[in-house]
Amino acid sequence: MTLIEYYNLFIRKLNSKIDKNELDEFFFWLIEYYCDINRMKYILNPNYIISDHQKSNLFNAIEHLKINMPIQYVIGESEFMNLKFHLNNKVLIPRPETEELVSWIISTNPVNKKILDIGTGSGCIAISLAKFIKSSNLTAWDINQEILEIAKKNAFSNEVKILFEIQDISSIKSNKKFDIIVSNPPYICNSEKKNINKNVLLFEPHKALFVEDNDPLFFYYKIIDFAKQNLNNNGNIFFEIAEDQDQGISELLIKAGFHDIELKKDYRSKNRMIRASLK
């Protein structure tokens, strides 16, 4: 089978489920991953004959995409801050908003700081900070060893050193002090599941996404409560937030004694990040 024949099959099998522009992106993503052929190589040689092994992987990819599996889980990796991250469905797929959060932290030039990432998942936040901040000292927490093994693999492949520890946000037990605490905790209410895309709802870890409707700011409260005791003087806390939670989280921060609270909009002009300082 040639690549052009696979492309025609790929479009025919999936065009009723996935937008055409997105399908083209998925196709090129797959052939680069499985065949080491980028877009230009394909244009120059669409009649490249794929091997039986490549064909098997590419056909399996179609079957996975048919059942709404995200492309990042199909190939087992994603890109974040121009770095590669290994993924499986134990951890969230990194989002553009989270890249903006990381870029915001980096822009504050936090040299020689002790930084904690709470709920690290794939490690994308901690690893990116370790990669792009000079002389940083990174610690990253998540709830079990299975998740941390993924983050450790990503730290190794991106050549950074991070201390990974098992900690549960709901019952943090640590006396360590930090200069910066960052988190992208669960913040989507269970009642909103009906509005979530199938590829997210069926495959991404619900514990990393959803919270009880009667306490949507539970994890923010827990982290802020920890931060007010464990941030060094003039330390900062950074959160990714839902667009309708800015006021509630600001109030939590004020009650805890934080100041200089700053909201930041994402690429869609929605308030999706917040920063605050502690004297």
C-alpha positions in Angstrom: 0.0 0.0 0.0 1.2 3.5 -0.8 0.8 6.6 1.4 -1.6 8.2 -1.0 -3.8 5.0 -0.9 -3.6 5.1 2.9 -4.6 8.8 2.9 -7.7 8.1 0.7 -8.7 5.2 3.0 -8.0 7.3 6.1 -10.3 10.1 4.9 -13.0 7.7 3.7 -13.1 5.9 7.1 -13.1 9.0 9.3 -14.6 11.9 7.4 -18.0 11.4 9.0 -16.5 11.7 12.5 -13.7 14.2 12.3 -13.5 17.6 10.5 -11.5 17.5 7.3 -8.8 20.0 8.3 -8.3 18.2 11.5 -8.2 14.9 9.7 -5.4 16.1 7.4 -3.4 17.2 10.5 -4.0 13.8 12.1 -2.8 12.0 8.9 0.5 13.9 8.8 1.0 13.4 12.5 0.6 9.6 12.1 2.8 9.2 9.1 5.6 11.2 10.7 5.3 9.2 13.9 5.1 5.8 12.3 6.9 6.3 9.0 9.3 9.2 9.7 7.7 11.0 6.8 6.9 14.7 7.2 4.5 16.8 5.1 7.1 17.8 2.5 8.4 14.3 2.1 4.8 13.1 1.5 4.2 15.8 -1.1 7.4 14.8 -2.9 6.7 11.1 -2.7 3.0 10.2 -2.2 3.6 6.8 -3.7 6.0 5.7 -0.9 5.2 2.1 -0.1 4.6 1.5 3.5 5.9 -1.6 5.2 3.6 -4.3 6.7 4.6 -3.1 10.2 3.8 0.5 9.3 0.6 -0.5 7.7 -0.5 -2.4 10.9 0.2 0.7 13.1 -1.6 3.0 10.7 -4.6 0.8 10.4 -4.8 0.4 14.2 -4.7 4.2 14.4 -7.9 4.4 12.2 -9.7 2.0 14.6 -8.7 4.0 17.6 -9.7 7.3 16.1 -13.1 5.8 15.1 -13.9 5.3 18.8 -12.9 9.0 19.6 -9.5 8.2 21.1 -7.5 11.4 21.1 -4.6 11.4 18.6 -2.2 12.0 21.4 -3.2 8.8 23.1 -3.1 6.9 19.8 0.6 7.7 19.3 1.4 8.0 23.0 2.9 11.5 22.9 2.2 15.2 22.6 4.1 18.4 22.3 4.2 21.1 25.0 6.4 24.2 25.0 8.2 22.7 22.0 9.1 19.6 24.1 8.0 16.0 23.6 5.9 14.3 26.3 5.0 10.6 26.6 1.3 10.1 27.4 -1.2 7.5 28.3 -4.8 7.8 29.6 -3.6 8.0 33.2 -2.6 11.7 32.6 -4.2 14.7 30.9 -3.3 15.8 27.4 -1.5 19.2 27.8 -3.5 22.2 26.7 -2.5 25.5 25.1 -3.9 27.4 28.2 -1.4 25.5 30.3 1.4 26.5 28.0 0.3 30.1 28.6 0.4 29.6 32.3 4.0 28.2 32.1 5.1 31.1 29.8 3.7 33.6 32.3 5.7 32.0 35.1 8.9 32.0 33.0 8.3 35.7 32.1 8.6 36.7 35.8 12.3 35.5 35.6 12.2 33.3 38.7 15.9 32.5 38.9 17.2 30.3 41.8 13.7 29.6 43.1 12.2 26.5 44.7 9.2 25.6 42.7 6.4 23.1 43.4 4.0 21.7 40.8 0.9 20.2 42.5 -0.9 17.6 40.4 1.9 17.2 37.8 0.4 14.5 35.6 2.6 14.1 32.6 5.0 16.5 34.2 4.6 19.1 31.5 4.5 22.1 33.8 7.4 21.1 36.1 9.6 19.8 33.2 9.0 23.0 31.1 9.9 25.2 34.1 13.0 23.1 34.8 14.0 23.3 31.2 13.6 27.1 30.7 14.4 28.6 34.1 18.0 28.9 35.2 19.1 27.2 38.4 15.6 26.2 39.2 14.8 23.6 41.9 11.7 21.7 41.0 9.4 19.4 43.0 6.4 17.8 41.5 3.5 15.9 43.2 0.8 13.6 42.2 -1.4 11.0 43.8 0.3 7.7 42.8 3.5 6.1 41.5 1.9 5.1 38.2 1.4 8.7 37.3 4.8 9.7 38.5 6.5 7.1 36.4 5.1 8.8 33.3 6.4 12.2 34.6 9.8 10.6 35.4 10.1 9.2 31.9 9.4 12.7 30.5 11.9 14.3 32.8 14.5 11.8 31.7 13.8 12.3 28.0 13.8 16.1 28.3 17.0 16.0 30.4 15.9 17.8 33.5 16.1 16.9 37.2 13.0 17.0 39.3 12.1 15.6 42.7 8.8 13.6 42.3 6.8 12.8 45.3 3.4 11.1 46.0 1.0 13.6 47.6 -2.8 14.0 47.6 -4.0 17.5 47.3 -6.9 16.8 49.6 -4.6 15.9 52.5 -1.2 17.4 51.9 1.5 16.4 54.4 4.7 18.4 53.9 6.6 21.0 55.8 8.8 22.0 52.8 9.0 25.6 51.8 8.8 27.0 48.3 9.1 30.3 46.4 6.5 29.4 43.8 3.6 27.0 43.9 1.8 26.2 40.6 -1.2 24.0 39.9 -3.7 23.1 37.3 -6.1 21.2 39.6 -9.5 19.6 38.7 -12.1 22.3 38.3 -14.9 21.1 36.0 -18.1 20.3 37.8 -19.6 16.8 37.4 -22.8 18.3 36.1 -20.9 19.7 33.1 -19.9 16.3 31.8 -22.8 16.4 29.4 -21.1 19.3 27.6 -17.7 17.6 27.4 -16.5 16.2 24.1 -16.5 12.4 23.8 -12.8 12.1 23.2 -12.2 13.8 26.6 -15.0 12.2 28.5 -14.2 8.6 27.3 -10.4 8.7 27.6 -9.0 11.3 29.8 -8.7 10.7 33.6 -11.8 12.0 35.4 -9.9 12.5 38.7 -7.8 15.1 37.0 -10.8 16.9 35.5 -13.9 16.8 37.6 -15.0 18.1 41.0 -18.2 17.8 43.0 -20.9 20.4 42.1 -21.3 21.4 45.7 -17.6 22.3 46.2 -16.1 23.3 42.9 -13.2 25.2 44.5 -12.3 22.4 46.9 -8.8 21.8 45.5 -8.0 25.5 45.2 -8.9 26.0 48.9 -6.7 23.0 49.9 -3.7 24.3 47.9 -4.1 27.9 49.1 -4.4 26.7 52.7 -1.1 24.8 52.2 0.5 27.7 50.4 -0.1 30.3 53.1 2.0 28.1 55.5 4.6 26.8 53.0 5.4 29.7 50.7 8.5 31.7 51.5 8.2 35.5 52.1 7.2 37.2 48.8 6.4 33.8 47.4 3.9 33.5 44.5 1.1 31.1 43.6 -0.1 30.5 40.1 -3.3 28.6 39.1 -5.0 27.6 35.9 -8.7 28.3 36.5 -12.1 28.0 34.8 -13.3 31.2 33.2 -16.2 31.6 35.7 -14.1 30.9 38.8 -12.0 34.1 38.9 -14.0 35.9 41.5 -14.4 32.9 43.8 -10.6 32.0 43.7 -9.7 35.7 44.2 -11.8 35.8 47.3 -10.1 32.6 48.7 -6.7 34.2 48.1 -7.7 37.5 49.8 -9.1 35.6 52.8 -5.8 33.7 53.1 -3.7 36.9 53.2 -2.5 36.9 49.6 -2.1 40.3 47.8 -1.2 41.7 44.3 -3.8 39.3 42.8 -3.5 39.3 39.0 -5.8 37.6 36.4 -4.5 36.8 33.0 -6.5 36.1 29.8 -5.8 33.1 27.5 -5.6 33.2 23.7 -9.4 33.3 23.6 -9.6 36.4 25.8 -11.0 34.5 28.8 -9.7 34.8 32.4 -8.0 31.4 32.7 -5.0 32.1 35.0 -4.4 33.8 38.3 -1.4 34.8 40.3 -1.0 36.1 43.8 1.8 36.9 46.3 2.3 36.3 50.0 4.3 38.6 52.2 
